[in-house]
């Protein structure tokens, strides 16, 4: 509850290793997973801007990456971010 009020509606940056990249139609979603839940990976899901979609598909999950986006809240399983962009180059 505290984090929801503090971060929802704000542009934030997160960094670390991703678990996977999901596709929903033409939409690319980067997943930072922190645990396995009843319905799959739970953590942070970032819907990427179209201009970063191809780069997101090429993210190496074994190297940290920084992604910036608009935090739109928590759905009971995941923190949801939209309009994601990759900051800098993956190291």
Protein Blocks (a to p, Z undefined) as FASTA:
>chain_A
ZZmmmmgopacddedddfbdcdehjaccddddfbdcfkoccdddddddfklmmmmmmpcf
kbccddddddebjehjaccdehiacehjaZZ
